[in-house]
Amino acid sequence: MQLQSVANILSSSIARQQSEDKMREQASLLDISTDAIVVYSLDQMMPVMDGKVAV
């Protein structure tokens, strides 16, 4: 049982690290983009342009 718990913890840690790596990669792509990028939340209450909240 302990071995399974350790395996689950390691698996979760690896998955979290991969997710963080993917987010860093995507953020770096946004940083180097020269195009306008506009992102809205699902309720469209907080528009974001190129990583900054649009006013």
Secondary structure, DSSP 8 states (H G I E B T S, - for coil): -HHHHHHHHHHHHHHHHHHHHHHHHHHHHHHH--S--EE--TTS-S-EETTEE--
